[in-house]
Amino acid sequence: MPKVINRTALTRKSQITLPKKIREILKVKPGDQISFQIEGNEVKVVPVPSLLKENFGKVKPRRMPEEFKELRRDFEEGVGKEALKGL
């Protein structure tokens, strides 16, 4: 027989609140998605992994990120040269 950790009731809109202990076990927080898997007359509550978190770092950038200090220095040198031309 499955272990009953906590109980909850349906609201008038047939909604439920997952008890804190269940949320902790499933490691879900507000905004996370869950799915309901039906097996016979039982329902399993399963967290749905975030596609963003699941795929983070799997795509390699085509080029390295810009070096903003170097870009700033080049820009300032260019502006300085243009300013000197006007003298």
Residue pairs with C-beta under 8 A, 6 or more apart in sequence:
2 42
5 19
5 21
5 22
5 25
6 19
6 21
6 22
7 19
8 16
8 17
8 18
8 19
9 16
10 16
18 26
18 28
18 34
18 45
22 45
23 29
26 34
26 45
26 46
26 47
27 47
28 34
28 47
32 47
32 48
32 50
33 47
33 48
34 45
34 46
34 47
34 48
35 45
35 46
35 47
35 48
36 43
36 44
36 45
36 46
37 43
37 44
37 46
38 44
